[in-house]
Amino acid sequence: MDMDAYARAPRARLCSVADYLRWGASRFAAAGIDCSQGRQNPRAEAEYLLARALHLEPEDLSGLWTARLLPEEGDRVLQFFYQRELLRRPAAYITGEAWFAGLRFHVDERVLIPRSLLEPFIEEGFAPWVEEDRARRILEIGTGSACMAIALALRFPEARIDAVDLSADALAVARINVRAHGLEERVRLLESDLFSALGGERYDLILSNPPYVDAAAMAELPPEYHHEPRQALAAGEDGLACLLPLLEAAPSHLTPHGVLVVETGDAEDALIRRRPELPLIWLEHPAGGSGAFLMLAEG
């Protein structure tokens, strides 16, 4: 179904903000869209897309439920809904924005949509393992949109950040975000396969949310995830294709008091089976569970 066919019937029946929200939420729920990259349920996805199509924030809609949309406004809302329901594009790619650690970032299909189990730990400055006044050199491996590098730069205002990625396309998006947050002097972006472009550089904190989705899980991903760059997700048969080389190389790039923090997601069990001798400190997420570890250079 093309966009014109999708919009033809509702155009004549939908008038108010509430009408569009009800229709979109109902359509999304019936279509079984996956919301795990975004607002977590169909109604919230519809509300967000409706608001952004009207150049508003979702919280702005509360006093506008009976307001009637102009024809061009309704067409824009339906275009967003069409992309979300039938093309299964994630909401962040439709609007070109996503949030991480309370900050807004530009995103498109060149980068993963920002989300990480490490978000609350970044906001806490990795206390008590990382002392703020000793974290002067920080490295992020696989920066994507640079959302974590930027959040780190703001959490550690005296630090200089190196942010690397294997993808030149991802780094183009990262540059947009670094510039938007005014951090060009403190966040250095480099094209690098893990540590390959860093020479003998050493860091007080190394952070990474690398690819860790195993082959079986990749085969079962919802359609929304196929809009994201595959190389940022897929990590071989057991999910460790990137994690193991990262763990092998990281110690030689840590300062004596340095800390390595890595998200493993569902590859946690595979990593424990393959490398049970590693002195990993598993971080308990505030919402429960782990999926991320910390390792001390001195450990």
DAHUKA-V906568 format. One record per helix or strand. SS is the DSSP state (H for helix, E for strand). FROM is the first residue (numbers start at 0). TO is the last residue. If there is no record, write none. Layout:
SS	FROM	TO
SS	FROM	TO
This chain:
H	2	12
E	15	15
H	16	30
H	41	52
H	57	62
E	67	67
H	70	84
H	90	94
E	96	99
E	102	105
H	118	122
H	131	133
E	136	140
H	146	154
E	159	164
H	167	179
E	186	190
E	202	207
E	212	212
H	214	218
H	222	226
H	229	231
E	233	233
H	242	252
E	253	262
H	264	273
E	280	281
E	291	295
